[in-house]
Amino acid sequence: MAEPLHLLFLEFETRKLQQLTGRIKDCLSRLTNEQIWARGGDNENAVGNLVLHLSGNVRQWIIASLGGQADLRVRDLEFSTRGGTSGAELIESIESVVREALPVIASLSAERLAERVVVQKYDVSVLEAVAHVVEHFAQHTGQIIFATKLMTGDDPGYYAHLSGSKPKPEKAAGQP
């Protein structure tokens, strides 16, 4: 018997969040603290800001809005911070938030996915909220990867298997 469609969706979204979190962790481990907080100008976000922003977004949209926890997000602080948090602390923060969000996502029933919630003044279905978070997470992870490549000159090798090169094993959130 085929797995119910909503479970396929939820399993994919949780795997994608874990994969992207592993890539963020990898990028942060390649950068110095100076590089993590480097900005080319006031209208740009540092890698550190993007990680803080992703943590805040996942906490607000998944943990608070879908999981029923208090919404403690201070969104402006995610962008105005100019340092003071190390790469190791950022890794722990993003991994912790994703670890907390994964069971919330995994627990959603097909009926719950159709329910409506209001997050940041957006009226969306629970399914849309989950999809939004993962899409948003992927977009900013791409920015983090791009910034890491620019600052280090290295290719992290996430797609080496497509070129015949030996692939770099990926680590999911929470793995050493």
N, C-alpha and C positions, 0 to 999 in steps of 0.2 A: 504494500500500500504506500502511496506517495505521501511524503511529509506535507502537512498543511502549509499552504502558501504563506501565512503570516509567520510561521516558524522559520521558513527559509529566509524571509526578509530579515527577521530579527537576528538570526544567526549570522547572516552576511554582514549586517551593520555592526554587530559586536566584534566580529573578526576584523573588519576594516578599521574600527577604532583601535583595536590592539595593534594592528600592523602599523598604522600611522603614528601611534604613541611610541612604538619601537624606533621608528625613523626619527622622530623628534629627539628621543633619548640619544640616538646615535649622533645626530647633528650636534646636540649640545655637548656631547663628550669630545667632539672634534674641535670645539671652539674654546678660546680663552674667555675669561670673564669680560675682558675688554671688548672682544669681538661680539660677545652675546649682547652687549649693551651699546654697540656702535650704531650710529645713525648718520646718514649722509646729509640730513637736513631736518628741520622741525616738522616737515610734513611726512616724514618717514617713520616707520616703527622699527625698533630694534627687534632682533630675534627674541630677546627676553620679554618685550612687550607682547609679542604674538603668543608666547607661551602663557603669560598671565591672562591674556584675552581668551585663549582657548579654555583655560581652566575655569574662568568666570562664566563663559558661555555654556559649557557642559554642566556646571553646577546649577546655573539658573534654569536652563531649559529641561534638563533631565532629572537631576537630583531634587531640585525644588519643585518645579512645575509638574513633573510626572511622578516623582517619588514622594512628594508631600513634605519635604524638609523646608526649613525656613530659607527664604531668598535673602542672602546677605551680600549680594553682589554690589560692588561699587565700580561700575564700568569705566568711569573716567579715570580712575586710579590705574587701571590696566594699561592705559596709554600714556599717562603722565609720569609714570615711574621711570627713573633714569639710572637705575642700578641698585646696588645694595642686596641683591639676591644672587647667589652663586649658581653656576650651572648645575651643581649637584642638588641644590635646593629646588631649582626649577624642575629638574627631573622628578624628584620626590613629589612635588606638587601636582604635576600633570599625571603621573602614575597613580597617585592617591585618588584624584578626582575620577579618573577613568575606572579604577577598581571599584569605586563607589557607584558609578553610573551603570556599569555592565549588568549587575543583577536587576536593576530597575528596568532596563531595556528587556532583558531576558524574561522577565515576569509578565510582560504585557500580553494580554489575551487578544484574540481577533476582535472581540467586541470593544475592548478598551481602545484599540487602534483607531476605531471609528469615532470615538468621543471627541468633543471639542474642548480645547483649553485656550486660555489667553496668556501669552508670554510676550513681554515687552510691547504690549498693546496690539499684538498680532493675534487674531482669532484663527487658529489652525487645528486640524485634527491631530491626534496623538501620533499617528503615522507620519504626518507632515513634520511634526516637531522632531521626531527621531531622524528622519531623512535630512532635515535642515541641519541638524547638529553634525551629522557625519559629513555632509557636503561642505559645510563651513570649516570643519576640522581639516578636511582634505585640501581645501583651498589654501588655508594658512600653512599647512604642512608643506605644501609645494613652495610657498614663499620662503619658509625656513630652509628647505633643501637648496633652493636657488641661492639664498644668501650664504649658506655654508659653502657651496661650490665656489662662489665669488671670493670669499674670504680665505679659503684654504687652497684653492686650485685643484682640489681632489674631486674625483668622481666617487661617490659613496658605493657604487656598484649594485644598486637595487635592481637593475635590469640587465645585469651581466649575462644572465641565462639566455637572453634573447639574441645576444651577439656571439654566442659560442664560448664566451669566457667563463671561467669558473665563478658561479654565483656566490655572493657573500651571504652567509646564513643570517636571516633576520631574527630579531628578538622581539617577542611580544612584551607588552607592559608587564612589569613585575619580574621579568627574567633578568638574571645577572648578565 
